Amino acid sequence: MGLLLGTVADRVIPDPQRHHPVAWFGTWAAALEAHDYRDSRAAGVGHVTLSLAPLVALGVAAEAVGRRHPAAQVALTALATWAVTGGSSLAREGETMATFLADGDLAAARNRLSWLCGRQADELDEPELARAALESVAENTADAVVAPLFWGAVSGVPGLLVHRGINTLDAMVGHHNERYENFGMVAARLDDAACWLPARITGALACGLAGTRRSVAWQTMRRDAHDHPSPNGGWCESAFAGALGVQLGGRNVYPGGRVEHRGLLGDGPRPVAADLRRASALARRVQEAAALAASALALAAVMRTDHESDERNAR
């Protein structure tokens, strides 16, 4: 119930512009980094451990309260789900980008792209802006929607909070650059591990919700998922590419001049504004399906625990 209510809340209650819980965590992690940064992997381990410790404690405390008061457990799970999932914000950003592109306002689209990803946008045209935004919508559907719901179903409030903490740390320090190559490696690898299964679930859901393109989406995902530098991103992006009939991947330029060449995903034309709008709609459908699946998984776990408890009491 908490997972479902939190997902509904994500749809109807916009994220606050100030004092968002995720921003609080980011402030805490940044303050820690100012004191514990060292150019070493060992320092990165310590940073991740200290950053996540308050989330672990808060999640465990919430579960302890919930065991005594079921209504509180529903409310706390719903609150945590709303705080850590970003499905509606992600879809709205995709739709905003689509509107700018459809209106021919490339300057606004280039400026807005930084809300979705960290690519250099100064010279991108409409198809490349649409591609960058669509790839971000696809990949972040796993990171910001399916993964937190999965971990919430597996381990309740601690899973919700800790996963979002890991994902936030990856966004802050998990970069391939001189400062973070060593210090941020642990955060990046931990985020990859936490999203390994959710990314594949995201791809499967996107394919299953692709309508008449369902079989094409499956074939595209199975063929192209590994042609991506991320162990997880390719499953989401190739599924979206197949579902929408577009081609993703290619050359990306990042601030500082770093260039990344990605494999091509899908067989269609390069995406345009209308495709980005369809991607946002698909991301919303994936969120709905993931919430139902996570709730069913959590319910099955509760029923199994209750059954095992009854058997022990009977003995």
Residue pairs with C-beta under 8 A, 6 or more apart in sequence:
1 74
1 77
1 78
1 295
2 73
2 74
2 75
2 76
2 77
2 78
2 80
2 81
2 152
3 77
3 78
3 81
3 149
3 152
3 153
3 291
3 294
3 295
3 298
4 291
4 292
4 295
5 74
5 77
5 78
5 81
6 77
6 78
6 79
6 80
6 81
6 82
6 85
7 81
7 85
7 87
7 149
7 287
7 288
7 291
9 78
9 81
9 82
10 81
10 82
10 85
10 86
10 87
10 88
10 287
11 87
11 88
13 82
14 88
14 89
15 86
15 89
20 83
21 83
21 84
22 83
22 84
22 164
22 168
25 51
25 55
25 164
25 165
25 168
26 168
26 172
28 51
28 54
29 47
29 51
29 165
29 168
29 169
29 172
30 172
32 47
32 50
32 51
33 47
33 172
33 173
36 43
36 46
36 47
36 50
37 43
37 47
37 183
38 183
39 179
39 182
39 183
40 182
40 183
41 182
41 183
41 185
41 186
43 182
43 183
44 173
44 182
44 183
44 184
44 185
44 186
44 187
45 186
47 169
47 173
47 183
47 186
47 187
48 166
48 169
48 186
48 187
48 190
51 165
51 169
52 162
52 165
52 166
52 169
55 158
55 161
55 162
55 164
55 165
56 158
56 161
56 162
58 157
58 161
59 80
59 156
59 157
59 158
59 159
59 160
59 161
59 162
60 158
62 73
62 76
62 77
62 80
62 156
62 157
62 158
63 73
63 156
63 157
63 158
65 72
65 73
65 76
66 72
66 73
66 74
66 76
66 77
66 156
66 157
67 73
73 156
76 157
77 152
77 156
77 157
77 160
80 152
80 157
80 160
80 161
81 148
81 149
81 152
81 160
83 160
83 164
84 148
84 160
84 161
84 163
84 164
85 144
85 145
85 148
85 149
85 287
86 140
86 144
86 145
87 141
87 144
87 145
87 283
87 284
87 287
88 284
88 287
90 137
90 140
90 141
90 144
90 145
90 280
90 283
91 137
91 280
91 281
91 283
91 284
91 287
92 280
93 112
93 115
93 116
93 133
93 137
94 116
94 133
94 134
94 137
94 276
94 277
94 279
94 280
94 283
95 276
95 277
95 280
96 112
97 109
97 112
97 113
97 116
97 129
97 130
97 133
97 273
97 276
98 130
98 133
98 273
98 274
98 276
98 277
98 280
99 273
100 106
100 108
100 109
100 112
101 109
101 126
101 129
101 130
101 272
101 273
101 276
102 273
102 274
106 125
106 126
106 129
109 121
109 126
109 129
110 121
110 122
110 124
110 129
111 121
113 119
113 121
113 124
113 129
113 132
113 133
114 121
116 132
116 133
116 136
116 137
116 140
117 132
117 133
117 135
117 136
118 254
118 255
119 132
119 252
119 253
119 254
120 253
120 254
120 255
121 129
121 132
124 132
126 272
126 273
127 270
127 271
127 272
128 250
128 270
130 270
130 271
130 272
130 273
130 275
130 276
131 248
131 250
131 270
131 271
132 252
133 276
134 240
134 244
134 246
134 248
134 271
134 275
134 276
134 279
135 233
135 237
135 248
135 249
137 240
137 276
137 279
137 280
137 283
138 202
138 206
138 233
138 236
138 237
138 239
138 240
138 248
138 279
138 283
139 230
139 232
139 233
139 236
139 237
141 202
141 206
141 236
141 283
141 286
141 287
142 195
142 198
142 199
142 201
142 202
142 232
142 235
142 236
143 167
143 191
143 195
144 167
145 202
145 283
145 286
145 287
145 290
146 198
146 199
146 201
146 202
146 205
146 286
146 287
146 290
147 163
147 167
147 194
147 195
147 198
147 199
148 159
148 160
148 163
148 164
149 290
149 291
149 293
149 294
150 197
150 198
150 201
150 290
150 294
150 297
151 159
151 160
151 162
151 163
151 194
151 198
152 159
152 160
152 294
152 298
153 159
153 293
153 294
153 295
153 297
153 298
153 301
154 297
154 301
156 298
163 194
166 187
166 190
166 191
166 194
167 191
167 194
167 195
169 187
169 190
169 191
170 184
170 187
170 188
170 190
170 191
172 184
172 187
173 180
173 183
173 184
173 187
173 188
174 180
174 184
174 185
174 187
174 188
174 191
175 181
175 184
175 188
176 258
177 256
177 258
192 230
192 231
192 232
195 232
196 231
196 232
199 232
199 233
199 235
199 236
200 232
200 235
201 290
201 293
202 235
202 236
202 239
202 286
202 290
203 221
203 225
203 235
203 236
203 238
203 239
204 239
205 286
205 289
205 290
205 293
206 217
206 236
206 239
206 240
206 243
206 282
206 286
207 214
207 217
207 218
207 221
207 239
207 242
207 243
208 214
208 289
209 243
209 282
209 285
209 286
209 289
210 216
210 217
210 239
210 242
210 243
210 282
213 242
213 243
213 244
213 245
214 243
216 242
216 243
216 245
217 239
217 242
217 243
218 242
219 242
220 238
220 239
220 241
220 242
220 265
220 266
220 267
221 235
221 238
221 239
221 242
223 238
224 234
224 238
224 241
224 263
224 264
224 265
224 266
225 234
225 235
225 238
225 239
226 234
227 234
227 238
227 249
227 262
227 263
227 264
227 265
228 234
228 237
228 238
228 249
228 262
228 263
228 265
229 260
229 262
234 263
234 265
237 248
237 249
237 265
238 248
238 265
238 266
240 248
240 279
240 282
241 247
241 248
241 265
241 266
241 268
242 266
243 282
244 268
244 271
244 275
244 278
244 279
244 282
245 266
245 268
246 266
246 268
246 269
246 270
246 271
246 275
247 264
247 265
247 266
247 267
247 268
247 269
247 270
247 271
248 264
248 265
248 266
248 271
249 262
249 263
249 264
249 265
249 266
250 261
250 262
250 264
251 259
251 260
251 261
251 262
252 259
252 260
252 261
252 262
253 259
253 260
254 260
271 279
